[in-house]
Amino acid sequence: MTVVADDSSAAALARRRQAHWRAVRRWTGGLLLVWAGVTFGVAFEARALSFNFFGWPFSFWVGAQGAVLVYLLLVGVYAWAARRLDEVHDLDELD
């Protein structure tokens, strides 16, 4: 009987890990889309962002400062989401 219980718990763990990995890939894909939009969107739309902001072109501010802040925000969001997904799927290592 214990072998059957071990098999079912192993199967449940495998299902949880598979669901966790799918969720992590969705988050990663979404955050990569945001990253690509920030990285390439400013370069492609720089002419449309041609108004001055504190004496400098707005595209300069977004490229020099805003993109870096968005990248840091993306790292923070990913860390938060990964920790949350670990807890939701009962795969967290910190107990």
RODO-510092 format. One record per atom (N, C-alpha, C): residue number from 1; residue in one letter; atom name; x, y, z. Coordinates in steps of 0.02 Angstrom, whole numbers, plus 50000, padded with zeros to 5 digits. Example, Ala and Ser with C-alpha at 12.3 -4.5 7.8 and 13.67 -1.06 7.14 Angstrom:
% RODO-510092
1; A; N; 50660; 49716; 50390
1; A; CA; 50615; 49775; 50390
1; A; C; 50660; 49835; 50390
2; S; N; 50642; 49888; 50354
2; S; CA; 50684; 49947; 50357
2; S; C; 50645; 50002; 50394
END
This chain:
% RODO-510092
1; M; N; 50040; 49940; 50000
1; M; CA; 50000; 50000; 50000
1; M; C; 50043; 50063; 50000
2; T; N; 50099; 50062; 50033
2; T; CA; 50140; 50122; 50035
2; T; C; 50170; 50139; 49967
3; V; N; 50181; 50088; 49926
3; V; CA; 50208; 50100; 49859
3; V; C; 50158; 50138; 49817
4; V; N; 50094; 50120; 49822
4; V; CA; 50042; 50155; 49784
4; V; C; 50037; 50227; 49808
5; A; N; 50040; 50238; 49873
5; A; CA; 50036; 50306; 49900
5; A; C; 50097; 50346; 49877
6; D; N; 50156; 50314; 49876
6; D; CA; 50216; 50349; 49853
6; D; C; 50210; 50367; 49779
7; D; N; 50181; 50321; 49739
7; D; CA; 50172; 50335; 49668
7; D; C; 50124; 50393; 49657
8; S; N; 50070; 50395; 49696
8; S; CA; 50022; 50449; 49687
8; S; C; 50051; 50516; 49710
9; S; N; 50089; 50515; 49764
9; S; CA; 50120; 50578; 49786
9; S; C; 50174; 50600; 49737
10; A; N; 50209; 50552; 49708
10; A; CA; 50259; 50570; 49658
10; A; C; 50225; 50597; 49596
11; A; N; 50169; 50569; 49577
11; A; CA; 50131; 50594; 49519
11; A; C; 50103; 50664; 49534
12; A; N; 50079; 50674; 49595
12; A; CA; 50053; 50740; 49613
12; A; C; 50109; 50792; 49613
13; L; N; 50168; 50772; 49637
13; L; CA; 50225; 50818; 49636
13; L; C; 50245; 50834; 49565
14; A; N; 50244; 50785; 49522
14; A; CA; 50260; 50797; 49451
14; A; C; 50210; 50844; 49418
15; R; N; 50145; 50835; 49434
15; R; CA; 50094; 50880; 49407
15; R; C; 50103; 50951; 49433
16; R; N; 50118; 50958; 49498
16; R; CA; 50130; 51025; 49526
16; R; C; 50190; 51058; 49494
17; R; N; 50243; 51020; 49484
17; R; CA; 50303; 51048; 49452
17; R; C; 50289; 51068; 49380
18; Q; N; 50251; 51028; 49344
18; Q; CA; 50234; 51045; 49275
18; Q; C; 50191; 51108; 49272
19; A; N; 50142; 51113; 49316
19; A; CA; 50100; 51173; 49318
19; A; C; 50142; 51234; 49338
20; H; N; 50187; 51225; 49385
20; H; CA; 50231; 51279; 49407
20; H; C; 50274; 51302; 49348
21; W; N; 50303; 51256; 49312
21; W; CA; 50347; 51274; 49256
21; W; C; 50308; 51311; 49200
22; R; N; 50246; 51289; 49187
22; R; CA; 50205; 51325; 49138
22; R; C; 50192; 51397; 49160
23; A; N; 50177; 51406; 49223
23; A; CA; 50164; 51473; 49249
23; A; C; 50227; 51516; 49246
24; V; N; 50284; 51488; 49263
24; V; CA; 50347; 51525; 49260
24; V; C; 50362; 51546; 49188
25; R; N; 50350; 51501; 49141
25; R; CA; 50362; 51518; 49071
25; R; C; 50315; 51573; 49047
26; R; N; 50252; 51573; 49070
26; R; CA; 50206; 51627; 49051
26; R; C; 50230; 51693; 49079
27; W; N; 50250; 51695; 49142
27; W; CA; 50276; 51757; 49171
27; W; C; 50339; 51780; 49135
28; T; N; 50384; 51733; 49121
28; T; CA; 50446; 51751; 49087
28; T; C; 50431; 51779; 49017
29; G; N; 50386; 51747; 48981
29; G; CA; 50368; 51771; 48914
29; G; C; 50337; 51841; 48917
30; G; N; 50293; 51852; 48964
30; G; CA; 50262; 51918; 48970
30; G; C; 50312; 51972; 48988
31; L; N; 50357; 51957; 49034
31; L; CA; 50407; 52005; 49054
31; L; C; 50458; 52017; 48997
32; L; N; 50472; 51966; 48958
32; L; CA; 50515; 51976; 48900
32; L; C; 50483; 52020; 48847
33; L; N; 50417; 52015; 48840
33; L; CA; 50382; 52060; 48794
33; L; C; 50387; 52132; 48818
34; V; N; 50379; 52143; 48883
34; V; CA; 50387; 52211; 48909
34; V; C; 50458; 52236; 48897
35; W; N; 50507; 52192; 48911
35; W; CA; 50578; 52210; 48900
35; W; C; 50590; 52229; 48827
36; A; N; 50565; 52189; 48781
36; A; CA; 50574; 52203; 48709
36; A; C; 50540; 52268; 48690
37; G; N; 50481; 52280; 48717
37; G; CA; 50445; 52342; 48702
37; G; C; 50483; 52403; 48726
38; V; N; 50511; 52399; 48786
38; V; CA; 50550; 52455; 48812
38; V; C; 50615; 52464; 48773
39; T; N; 50648; 52409; 48760
39; T; CA; 50713; 52412; 48726
39; T; C; 50707; 52437; 48655
40; F; N; 50663; 52407; 48617
40; F; CA; 50658; 52423; 48546
40; F; C; 50606; 52477; 48531
41; G; N; 50556; 52483; 48574
41; G; CA; 50504; 52533; 48563
41; G; C; 50531; 52604; 48564
42; V; N; 50576; 52617; 48610
42; V; CA; 50605; 52685; 48614
42; V; C; 50646; 52699; 48551
43; A; N; 50684; 52650; 48528
43; A; CA; 50726; 52660; 48468
43; A; C; 50682; 52673; 48407
44; F; N; 50628; 52635; 48400
44; F; CA; 50586; 52642; 48341
44; F; C; 50541; 52704; 48344
45; E; N; 50521; 52724; 48403
45; E; CA; 50475; 52780; 48411
45; E; C; 50509; 52843; 48436
46; A; N; 50576; 52847; 48430
46; A; CA; 50613; 52904; 48457
46; A; C; 50591; 52970; 48423
47; R; N; 50577; 52968; 48360
47; R; CA; 50556; 53030; 48326
47; R; C; 50488; 53054; 48351
48; A; N; 50445; 53008; 48368
48; A; CA; 50379; 53028; 48394
48; A; C; 50384; 53056; 48465
49; L; N; 50438; 53039; 48500
49; L; CA; 50449; 53064; 48568
49; L; C; 50495; 53125; 48566
50; S; N; 50481; 53172; 48523
50; S; CA; 50528; 53227; 48510
50; S; C; 50515; 53289; 48552
51; F; N; 50474; 53286; 48604
51; F; CA; 50463; 53346; 48645
51; F; C; 50517; 53350; 48700
52; N; N; 50529; 53411; 48724
52; N; CA; 50580; 53421; 48774
52; N; C; 50553; 53407; 48844
53; F; N; 50594; 53378; 48885
53; F; CA; 50577; 53361; 48954
53; F; C; 50636; 53383; 48997
54; F; N; 50628; 53435; 49036
54; F; CA; 50682; 53465; 49075
54; F; C; 50742; 53485; 49032
55; G; N; 50727; 53510; 48973
55; G; CA; 50780; 53535; 48929
55; G; C; 50813; 53484; 48884
56; W; N; 50794; 53422; 48890
56; W; CA; 50822; 53369; 48848
56; W; C; 50765; 53334; 48811
57; P; N; 50780; 53304; 48754
57; P; CA; 50727; 53265; 48719
57; P; C; 50701; 53209; 48763
58; F; N; 50637; 53197; 48761
58; F; CA; 50607; 53145; 48803
58; F; C; 50636; 53076; 48787
59; S; N; 50652; 53064; 48724
59; S; CA; 50681; 52999; 48705
59; S; C; 50748; 52988; 48741
60; F; N; 50786; 53041; 48752
60; F; CA; 50848; 53035; 48790
60; F; C; 50834; 53011; 48861
61; W; N; 50784; 53042; 48894
61; W; CA; 50768; 53023; 48963
61; W; C; 50745; 52951; 48967
62; V; N; 50703; 52931; 48921
62; V; CA; 50678; 52862; 48922
62; V; C; 50735; 52813; 48909
63; G; N; 50777; 52829; 48860
63; G; CA; 50832; 52785; 48844
63; G; C; 50886; 52782; 48897
64; A; N; 50901; 52840; 48927
64; A; CA; 50955; 52842; 48975
64; A; C; 50934; 52823; 49046
65; Q; N; 50874; 52840; 49066
65; Q; CA; 50853; 52829; 49134
65; Q; C; 50793; 52782; 49140
66; G; N; 50743; 52795; 49099
66; G; CA; 50681; 52757; 49105
66; G; C; 50689; 52683; 49091
67; A; N; 50728; 52666; 49040
67; A; CA; 50737; 52596; 49023
67; A; C; 50771; 52558; 49080
68; V; N; 50821; 52588; 49111
68; V; CA; 50856; 52556; 49166
68; V; C; 50808; 52545; 49225
69; L; N; 50766; 52594; 49239
69; L; CA; 50717; 52586; 49293
69; L; C; 50667; 52531; 49278
70; V; N; 50646; 52527; 49215
70; V; CA; 50599; 52473; 49195
70; V; C; 50633; 52405; 49202
71; Y; N; 50697; 52400; 49183
71; Y; CA; 50733; 52337; 49190
71; Y; C; 50737; 52315; 49263
72; L; N; 50752; 52363; 49307
72; L; CA; 50754; 52346; 49379
72; L; C; 50685; 52325; 49404
73; L; N; 50634; 52359; 49381
73; L; CA; 50566; 52340; 49399
73; L; C; 50549; 52270; 49374
74; L; N; 50571; 52253; 49314
74; L; CA; 50559; 52186; 49287
74; L; C; 50592; 52133; 49330
75; V; N; 50652; 52145; 49353
75; V; CA; 50687; 52097; 49396
75; V; C; 50648; 52088; 49461
76; G; N; 50626; 52143; 49490
76; G; CA; 50587; 52139; 49552
76; G; C; 50521; 52102; 49543
77; V; N; 50486; 52116; 49489
77; V; CA; 50423; 52083; 49475
77; V; C; 50434; 52008; 49464
78; Y; N; 50487; 51991; 49428
78; Y; CA; 50501; 51920; 49417
78; Y; C; 50516; 51884; 49483
79; A; N; 50556; 51915; 49526
79; A; CA; 50572; 51884; 49590
79; A; C; 50510; 51875; 49633
80; W; N; 50466; 51926; 49634
80; W; CA; 50404; 51921; 49672
80; W; C; 50360; 51866; 49643
81; A; N; 50353; 51865; 49577
81; A; CA; 50309; 51815; 49545
81; A; C; 50335; 51744; 49555
82; A; N; 50401; 51736; 49549
82; A; CA; 50430; 51669; 49558
82; A; C; 50419; 51644; 49629
83; R; N; 50428; 51688; 49678
83; R; CA; 50417; 51668; 49748
83; R; C; 50343; 51651; 49760
84; R; N; 50299; 51691; 49732
84; R; CA; 50227; 51678; 49739
84; R; C; 50207; 51612; 49707
85; L; N; 50234; 51599; 49647
85; L; CA; 50218; 51537; 49613
85; L; C; 50245; 51477; 49651
86; D; N; 50303; 51484; 49681
86; D; CA; 50330; 51430; 49723
86; D; C; 50282; 51414; 49780
87; E; N; 50256; 51466; 49812
87; E; CA; 50210; 51455; 49868
87; E; C; 50143; 51426; 49844
88; V; N; 50117; 51452; 49788
88; V; CA; 50052; 51429; 49763
88; V; C; 50055; 51355; 49744
89; H; N; 50110; 51334; 49715
89; H; CA; 50117; 51265; 49693
89; H; C; 50150; 51220; 49745
90; D; N; 50158; 51248; 49805
90; D; CA; 50187; 51212; 49862
90; D; C; 50256; 51182; 49846
91; L; N; 50297; 51223; 49814
91; L; CA; 50364; 51203; 49797
91; L; C; 50417; 51249; 49827
92; D; N; 50396; 51290; 49876
92; D; CA; 50444; 51336; 49907
92; D; C; 50492; 51297; 49951
93; E; N; 50554; 51319; 49951
93; E; CA; 50606; 51285; 49988
93; E; C; 50618; 51315; 50057
94; L; N; 50589; 51373; 50069
94; L; CA; 50599; 51406; 50134
94; L; C; 50542; 51388; 50180
95; D; N; 50553; 51343; 50225
95; D; CA; 50501; 51324; 50273
95; D; C; 50525; 51332; 50344
END
